[in-house]
Amino acid sequence: MKALKVGIIGFGTVGTGVYKVLQSFPNVEIIKIAVKNINKKREIENFDNNILTDNPYEIVNNPEIDVVIEVAGNVDPTFDILTTAIKNKKHIVTANKELLAKKGSELFKLAKENNVIILYEAAVAGGIPIIMPVKTILCANKISKIAAILNGTTNYILTKMSEKELSYETALKQAQELGYAETDPTGDVEGFDAAYKISILSTISFNKKVDINKIYREGITKITAQDIKSAKELGYTIKLIAMGQVLEDGKIDVRVHPMLVARKHLLAKIDNATNSIMLTGYPVGDLVLTGAGAGAEPTASSVVGDLLVLSAELESSDSPLPQAVCNHSEIADQIDIGETYNEYYISITASNNPGAIGIIGTICGKNNINISTIMQKGINEDNTAEIVVITERSKEADVQNALAELLKSNNIKNINNLLRVMN
Amino acid sequence: MKALKVGIIGFGTVGTGVYKVLQSFPNVEIIKIAVKNINKKREIENFDNNILTDNPYEIVNNPEIDVVIEVAGNVDPTFDILTTAIKNKKHIVTANKELLAKKGSELFKLAKENNVIILYEAAVAGGIPIIMPVKTILCANKISKIAAILNGTTNYILTKMSEKELSYETALKQAQELGYAETDPTGDVEGFDAAYKISILSTISFNKKVDINKIYREGITKITAQDIKSAKELGYTIKLIAMGQVLEDGKIDVRVHPMLVARKHLLAKIDNATNSIMLTGYPVGDLVLTGAGAGAEPTASSVVGDLLVLSAELESSDSPLPQAVCNHSEIADQIDIGETYNEYYISITASNNPGAIGIIGTICGKNNINISTIMQKGINEDNTAEIVVITERSKEADVQNALAELLKSNNIKNINNLLRVMN
């Protein structure tokens, strides 16, 4: 068996993890590794710095290299680097969810033209096997729904807020101190990371190209300790859910936002930095896949897994893995958040007078919203009261109209939060 | 793309499910279906009975057929039928866990000699993608441990015993009435089915041939309502667990038995007929895969998934899927249950006198068993008492010795149950 020759672009936590795992596979030869800083001290035994370069084009233009492993992240300059690699007939293994979400169509088209393949198991949910299973052993299925926890940082923060009754700010700070959140946490806490991942996963599950720019995205920064407490009393846990579904008319609904998840739901039980994907399809029914969604080792499992499958296939045939070729010519018809139907949790601050609940009920009714629970949560010092409303299944646009109308009433002081509910 | 020509052997629930799902895939042509009774009325629209035969050899000897789907079950005569198919250069897709567990080595050897492959995703955990992921995208991992709920019938019975405080007998009867258990439930309730599945899964996960005859197997028939109640009080749920692990010395420990599973463990939350597999490997860490473990549709998902992957591969290359070839030349060195270490739950009936607990403590101590909890569960009419003991990690042989010694004491009336504990 001829050794597969690879170049690695990016040598941070994940790149180093991949390097270490590859040491057990003598049939893979690492030719070159592109890094930002050649002179940085590396904590790896018997490491020869001569393998390093600070010019990634030395890898993608190296005729000796068969496969480029890209774990550098970012769109710019990575997109240009990988298009060069593809034009030079190199197969790609990447963990770069942002690049695939934003430039996947272009990359896959170019890969097809050049008869190379792009594998990206590590781009979604780290070590959890999901991309290859959806493309191979689950391919008999019509997948109709995905609901997933795809971001470990936000799940960690929400878990600590719930366990220790912390504010968002305190939980974020602790997550940063422990390395679960970055100094600039925007990509995680505002839901960008989860949106990249659900765009990729929805595209391969529904066989239609999902546009990242049409995904509704809402992060966890507005979740308060009071929301978590109220949710708990009602039998729910708050999770950042990335979801995608095919509607009856064939339109596609893809979004990322926090949800109240019923305590008996398997996703409600996924704590800390763990990721979990619930996938519904015919004929398979419901599947739930749970594991580490990030970290050097789980990510390396997927990167090296892709590489070894590719290596075995290249050994047996010149043509790429047929099931691994992306070919989503059809564009998903994505609906706007206003067109979606959900159950809702609404937290309202109202005047503490007998009319407040009547007004909420009346305005909801006028807007076609049936209320299933309404709870007063105690009186504030300024004689206002916190009121929590749970609605039956309603149209988002109707709910938004009702909230606007509520805010015009003298009795309603503030809409504190609007969250969707998953039972 | 040339249509793949298949023959189906077995046309019960699963066979019919496979037939129905295949109607959506015009590139698969069903040439012949072997059934027991040709004249039986089939509940399938536009079904042409001419496709049926009661002689499966008409399928395996038919030169037109490329792939044989076997969903008939049993070892005899299925083994002979499939060996004939393989010698006739037909690829096999099978759901037959018993056949693979008992005759897998012979079949895979023959398949290799004839350059055909055997796929069997449906043989373990129905619709849950586990066989192909372990062989492909997870192949960078050293898998060290599997703990799984692989039998839906027993999980359903144990769930109902727990939810409704039923006896085993009542829960079994209800499961039979609802179609969750067969008239002769032995294969499920005595753990045979789970043992077949864990032998297959351990073999591919540990890359060593596990011998079904060396798997310790204990069913759920001796679990009482009192055991379930005591377990609950202690924070546990009782589940039939199929487990396999690689020990530090490289020996393999594979077994099937009921366990007290700590309530916070993800497997404790798997209810009714659902299956779930927890797999621990390096570098991936812990993965939990959950879904329907049986039923026509989930099983068809795996059978048709195998078939479509095979079809795509045959289209691109003459050689079989490299990653799908079984090649476990090494034999697992399986340890006996006496050599295993576990925490234990022991239910004892003792005389209601002050010496009983002292005797239990003394005899456990003499046999190197540390007790972590000892609880008296109430006094019986005959002035005996139920005592529940939870031990720290101990050697099974020591525990068995202690139990034999306890039974010799006048104060100990009975050992009601001995169960292992998973935290």
Interface residues (C-beta under 8 A of the other chain):
Chain A: G17 V21 F25 E121 G127 I128 P129 I131 M132 P133 T136 I137 L138 C139 A140 N141 L266 K269 G281 Y282 P283 V284 G285 D286 L287 V288 L289 T290 G291 A292 G295 A296 E297 P298 A300 S301 S302 V304 G305 D306 L307 L308 V309 A312 E313 E315 S316 S317 S319 P320 L321 P322 Q323
Chain B: G17 V21 F25 E121 G127 I128 P129 I131 M132 P133 T136 I137 L138 C139 A140 N141 L266 K269 G281 Y282 P283 V284 G285 D286 L287 V288 L289 T290 G291 A292 G295 A296 E297 P298 A300 S301 S302 V304 G305 D306 L307 L308 V309 A312 E313 E315 S316 S317 S319 P320 L321 P322 Q323
